[in-house]
Amino acid sequence: MSGPVISRAASRIHAVADTPAERPVPEGTQAPPVRRRLDGLDAFRGCLVVLRILVGSQVASIAASVMLHADGFGLTVADLVFPGFLFIMGMAIPVSMSAFLRLPAARDAAGPDRRTHLLRIVRRAVLLYMIGMFLGVYPFLPENLEHLRFAGVLQRLGVVYLVVSLLYVTCAWSLLPVGDRAASDGEGAPRTGVRARGGRALVKAFLLGGFPLLCAGVWIVSTYTFRNPWPECTGVRGLVPDCSLEAYVDTNMWGVEHNFEGRRFDPEGLMSTLVAVVNCWAGLAVGMDIVRNMARYGATRGVRRRASSLIAIGAAGAGGGLALGLVIPIGKPLWTPSYALVTVGIMTVGFGLVLLAFDGGLWPKPGGTARSGRAGMSAAVRRGLVPGRAGMSAAVRRGLVPVGDTLVALGRNPLFFYILSELVITTLNYIPVRYHGREESLWSVGAEVGLASWMPGPPASMVWALLWLLLFYVPLARLLVARGWYIRV
């Protein structure tokens, strides 16, 4: 299996969730596209990496319930991690393939090579799936190989990435001006003027709203019209996980022994993936807005307006999800539409707030990514070091700059830190240690002996996670960025 590759090319990062954006290029110009980076994109990814590490590094036996996944229906902090990674993966798709959303230059009238992009998409999807399979069998114990899971977090990321990327590549042409050549459709594409306006409108509507509605609608109809034939499920009504359509499909497709923890349904199974693509699609919509309106995102006033719109839309989505939850319960294991809508809303609000802070002039600029001459922003605000101008003391600003640097550094390699945290936790969980006459794992004993022996369990678990974050992952992230190393898949 081909693994992640380290590249020193800091100007261009080939990653599922980390590639700089491009300005739209007017038709007929010869100048190459101007690339720039929004600090808010990296900082938001960094926030999700922090959340992933804090949640994943908890010791389940002593952790607070809000830091663990909800059992069945409900919503906890831990239930926001996976939707967040789907969201940022969706944002990266149009950013990394922005050629499909900009007018072609005269020297490149044929537009982007669709075949090359399709091959790259398939390659990345397969790599994500195979890395997920590797993590599923690690550390290669017999029971892991015997009960091999074909579904999982990275497996789902690979499948969803493939589906949403294909949606983007095949439908992005509908967002280009009607009079332009259909260059984004690849070589030999007909002129867009030949396309029926009705067909273009249908494709555009499907890309911008019909696709998620179709996925959620198929799930709702199939789930609530399904009657499980298993004898123990006779007469069962409602959304009961062990008698759901997900359970029936997963058990018959993989077998119970290949489902997560031997359950009848797998939380990363086929039917729930149908709704999980909605979270990735939401990120895709935000990413397309960034690419198509990069000029507005380049000025402080424009960033603030777009961020305010994202916050308002996200709040409405989260409220709509809570309302839908009164009819369809909010639950991650089955990935219900209400859960997808609530988490999409939360992620949209979160990205809007981070974008407002980092690119709207409210947060002192990270030292390594400050850009001079940005339109609409004074040099004093860009530096974030003039007393009184940003409404905070110089000492506070000096303290916030390294925080921003750290979030950006973590956000440059989100997939790498997800995989690394899985390997670290899994390895330490499989190292046995005798403690008080019973066998524990090195991971849990480290928290219980060092911290929980003199403080309550939930704070001890949180401090344990914070120590790993601050003493291991943050220095590593800063080192990778300082050396110009970015992980690509």
N, C-alpha and C positions, 0 to 999 in steps of 0.2 A: 504494500500500500504506500502510495506517495503521501508524505506528511507535509505539514506546514513548512514554508520556506522563508528564511530571513533575508530581507533586502535592505540595502543602504540607500535606496532611492527615496529620499525624504520628500521629494517634490511630487511623487506620484505613488500612492499606496494602493496596491491591488489587494483588496480584502473584501469579504462579504459585507462588512459594515464599516469600511473606512477608505473612501476615495474622494479626493477633492472635487469641488464643483466646477462647472464651466460657465462662462458668460455666453449668452446667445450671440451668434455672429451674424450680422446683417448679410443678406444674400448679395453675392458678387464681390465681397471683400476678399483680399488676399491674406490678411493678417491672421495668424493662428489664434485660436481661442485663448482668452485670458482666464487663467485659473486663479481662484482665491478660495479661502477656507473660512467658514463661519466657526468661530470659537464655540458657539453654542451647540453645534453638532457634536463636537468632541466632548464638551463638558457634560452634555446630557448622556452620552454613552458612558462617560466616566461615572456619573451618578448611578447608572444601572449596574455597572460593574461593582461599585461599592455596595449597592443593595444586594447583589448576588453573593458577594463574599460574606457580608454580615449574616445573611440568611443561611447560606450553605455551611458556614463555620459554626453554627449553633450546635450545642450538645443536646440532643433530643430529650434526654432523660431529665434535664434541669432547665431547659429553655422555656421562655414565656410562650403561651399558646399563640399569641399574635405573630410570633416569628416562625411558626410552623404552619404547614399547609392545613387548610380547613379539612376536616374529615367529612366528606360528603358535600353538603351545600353550605354556603357562607363565603366570606372573603376576609383574608388576612393579608398582612404585609408580604408574607412569603408568596402569596398567590399573584403578586404583581411582577415577579421577576421574569417568568417565561413570556407573558404577553409583552413585556418591555423589550426583550430581545427580538421578538418577532417584529415589533414596531420599528426598531432601529434598523433591522435588516431590510424592511420595506423602504425606509427612507434612503438607504444606500443604493437601491436598484437604479432609480433615475439619475442619481448623482454620479454613479459610476458609468452609466450609459446615457449621458446627457445628449449625445449626438442625435438621438431619436427625437429630441424635443427642440432642436434648434435648426434654423434654416441653413441649408448647405452652402458652402462657399463656391464660387465659380470654378475654382480649381478642383473641387471635389463634388461635382454635380451628381455623381452616382449615390452620394450619401453613405451612411455607415454600412459596412459589410455585415449583413444579417447572419450569414452562415458562421462567420467568426464568432459573433456574439452568442449564437446558439450553442456552439461547441463549448465556449467558455462557461456558459450557464450550466450545461449538462455536467461538465467536469467539476464545477464547484459543488453542485448538488450531490454528485456521487461521492466526492471527498467528504462532505459533511456527513453523509449517511455512513460511510465506512469508518470515519473517526468515532461516530456514535456507537457503531458496533464494537469497535475496539474498547471503548470505555465500558461497554456492557459486559465484556468478558474479562476485563482487567480485575484482579491480577492473575487471571488464567487458572482459577481453581476448577476442579472437576465439576462442582455443582453449577458454576457459572456457565461452563460449556454445555452441560446437559440441559440446562434451562435457559438457553440463549434467547434473549429478547430481540425480536426483529423490529420492535417499535421502541422509541426513546426520545429524549429531548433533541439531540442533534440529528437523529433520523427525521424527526418532524421538521426541524429547521431546514434540512435538505429538501424534503418533499415540498414544503410550503414555498421555499425559495424558487424551486423549479416552476411551480404553478404560477406564482405571481410574476416572475420574470418573463415567462412566456406570454402572460397577459399583457405586460407592458410592451414587449417587443412587437407583438402582433397588432396592438391597438393604439400605440402612441401617435401614429400618423394622423389620427382623427383630431388631434389637438393643434396641428399645424394649420397655417392660413390656407384657405380654400384654393387660392390661386397658385400656391407653391407646388413644385414638383414633389411627388411622393418619394422623396429620396430615402426617407427613413424606412421604407418598405424593402430596401435592398436593391441590388442590381436588376436592371430591366423592368423596374416598376412603372406602371402607367402614370400619366399625369393625373394629379388629384382632381383636376377639373372634369375629367371623364367620369369620375365616381359620382353616383347618384347622391344628391344631398341627403336624401332620406337614409341611405345606407351609412353615410358618414355620421349623421346624427345618432343613429342606432348604436354604432360602434362607440361613439363618444359617451353616450348615455350608459352603455354597458361598462365601459372602463371607469367612469366616475361614480357609478352608483348601482348599476344593474348587477354587476358581479357579486358584491357582498350580499345584496338582497336575494340573489338566486341561491347562494350557498346557505344562508340562514333559512330561507324558505324551504329548501330541500330537506334540511335537518328537521325543521319543525313538522313538516307534513309527514315525513317518513317515521319520525320518532313517535308522534302522537296517534298515528294510524296503525302502528305495529302492535301485534299481539303475540307475545312470546309463547311458543308451543311447549316449552318445558312444563312438566306436570306441576312442579312447585310454584310456577308463575301463573297458574290458571286463576283467572279472576282478579289478578293484580292490575290495578289502574294507577295512573299517575307516573311520575318520573322516578321509578325505583331503579337504582343503578344495576343491581344484580339481575333484574328482569328487563333491562332496557335493550334497545336495538344495538347499542354499542356492545353490550355483553354478548348478545347472540352472534354478532359479526366477528368480534375478536376471538371468542371461544371456538367458532367454527373455522376461522381463518388460521390462527396460530396454534390453538390448543391452550387450555388453562395453564399447563406447565410452562408455557412461553410468555404468559402475561405477567405483568408487574406483580410481584409478591404472590403469584399463584391465584390472583383474583379472576373472577369471571370476565371482567372487562379490563382493558389496559387504558390508563389515563392518557396515553399517547396513541391510542388506537385510531382506526381508519375514520369512523364516523365523526369523532370529535375533531379530527384534523380538518374536516370539511368546514367547520366553523372557525378554527384557528387561523385559516387563511384570511379571515376578515381583519384580524389584528395586523397582519402584514400588509394587507391592502391599504389600511388606514395610514400606515407609514409611507406607503407608495404615494398616496395622494398628497401627503405633506411634502415629500421629496420632489414630486413633480411641480408643486407650487414654488418651491425654492428655486428649482432650475429655470422655470419659466419666468420668474420675477426676480432674478438675481440683481438687477439694477436697483430694485426697491430694497432688497435685503442688504445692499451695499451702503445705504445711508442710515444714520441713527433714527431719523424720523420714520423712515419706511420700515425699519425693523420693529420699532415700537408699535406701529399700526398692525403689522402682520402678526406680531406676538399677541397683541390684544385680541385680534380676531381668533387666533388659535385657542387662547384661553377661554373665550366666550363659547366657541364651538365645542371645545372639550367639556366644559361645564354642562352644556346642554346635552351632550352625549352621555355623560355620567348620570345626569338626572334621568334621561330617558331609559338608561339601563336599569336604574333603581326602580323606575316605574314598571318596566317590563318584568322585573324580578318578582313583582306581585303575582304575575301569571306564570312565568317560567322561572323557577328558582335559579339563583345565581350560584354556580358551582364550577370549579376548575376541573375535577375529574372527568365530567361529561362535556366540559367546555360549552356550556349552554349559551345561546345567543345573548341572554341578559348579561352573563359574565363577560362575553366578548365586548359588548357595548359599554359596560361600565369601565373595563380596563382600557379600552380605546380612549374613552373620555379622560381618564386619569392620565394616561400617557401623553395625550395631546395638551392637556393643561400643564403637565410637568415640562414638556418641551417648550411650550410658550413662555413659561416662567424663566427657564434657564436661558433661552434665547434673549429674552428681555434683559436679563441681568448681564450676560456676557457680551452681547452684540448691540444692546440698547443703551450702553454707556452707564449702567447702574452698578457694575462690578469692576473693580480695578483690573485692568487687562493683565492676563498672564504674561510674565516677563518674556517668555520665549516666543510668543506669538503676536506680540504687539505689531500693529501695522501703522505706518505713518501716512498721513495724507488721506485718510478715509473721509469721504464726503459727508458733510453735515456734523462732524464731531471735532471739537476743538482739541488741540494738542494736550491741553491740561486734562481734559476728561479722558483722553486716550491713555495718558500715563497714569491717571488716577492717583496722583501724588500731590496735588495742590490742595491745601487745607481749605475747607469750606465749600469748594466747588462741587463735590460729590455728596455733601451732607453727612460726612463722617470724618472722624479724626484721622490724622496721618498715621497714627499708630495702628488703628483698626485697618486702614487700607493696606499698610505694609503687612499685616497679618493675613489679609484676605488674598493677596497676590499669590503666595505659595499654595494656598488652597485651590485657587483656580488653576495654577500650573499642574497640580497633582491630578485634578479631575480631568484635565485635558490629556495628561500623560496616560492615565488609565483608559481613557476613551479612544486612544490611538490603536490599542490592541485588545478590543473587547473579547473577541473569540479566543484569543490566546489565554487570557486570564480566566475565562470560563473553563477551558479544558485543564489548565494548570490547577485550578482550585479543586476540580473533580479528582485529579490524580493525587494531589496531596491528601485530601480528606479520605479517599478510598484506601490509600496506602497505609495511613496511620490507623484507620479503623480496622485493618486486617492484621495489625501487629498485636499479638496478645500480651497482656500484662497481668500478673497476679496481684490483686488488691483486696485486702481484708478477707482473704480466704476464697475469693471468687475471681473468675477470669474476666477481665475487662479489656477494652482496646486501649492502645496508647493514646488515641485521640481523646476519649472520654476521661481517662484517668488524669491527663494533663490539666483539664479544667476542674475536675472534682477535687483533686489533691491540692493543686496550687491556688485555687480561687474559692470553690464552693465550700471548702472546709472552714472558711472564716467570713463568708458573706452569703446572702440568700442565693438560691439557684438561678433564677432568671437574670439578675445582674451579673452573676459570675459567668454565665454563658455568653452574655453580651460583651463583657470585658475580654473574654477569651477570643471572641471573634474580632474585636477591635485590635487586640494585640497582633493577631495574624495580619490584619489589614495594614496596620501602621509599621510593623517591624519587618514584614516580608514582602507583601505585594506592592506597597507604595514605593519603597526603595528600588524594587525591581523595575517598576513602571518608569520611574525617573531615569534609571540607568538606560533602559531601552531607548527612550526618547533622546537622551543626551548623546548616545552613540549613533542615533539615526537608524535604529533597527525597528522594522515593522513586520509583523507576521502576516503573511498572505496565504490564502487558500485558493 
